[in-house]
Amino acid sequence: MNDIYFSKNSDGIYDISFSGGDFKKTQGLDTAIINSLNIDQRAEASEVMTPQNRRGNIIDELNDQNDFQIGSKLWLLSQKRANQETVSLAESYASECLQWLVDDGIAETVIASGILKNDNIVLSITIKQSDGTTFSKSYNLWSKTTIA
């Protein structure tokens, strides 16, 4: 899969990379994973009481699949301490937001596993693709008490 490459700058923000006046490209699922993890999925009323604080994104308004929301709820963890309970929630949110890869036939399995490392949550994503190859990469999601 050929895709536009996103790189993380010194402020921890992902942006499109350019090379020779054109988009820098990457093979694999990295861009799909970065977008899935970092786009805010709208929270339910049970998760955030005030409707204006439930976030979400315009992409869902343009989507004709009413039962699908893009992105993750990792943003809900931004006020949580980095502990094992938060790691478990991050794993669950990551697995949920990447399920579309399985549903669309791009992957056979998606595994998200997290660890605490120096007060950070490092999330390892392993995807067994439909062609039998495996994609694996780690993402530093947490830095102290904010998502990195």
Secondary structure by P-SEA (a helix, b strand, c coil): cbbbbbbbccccbbbbbbcccccccccccaaaaaaaaccccccccccccccccccccccccccccccccccccccccccccccaaaaaaaaaaaaaaaccccccccccbbbbbbbbcccbbbbbbbbbccccbbbbbccccccccccc
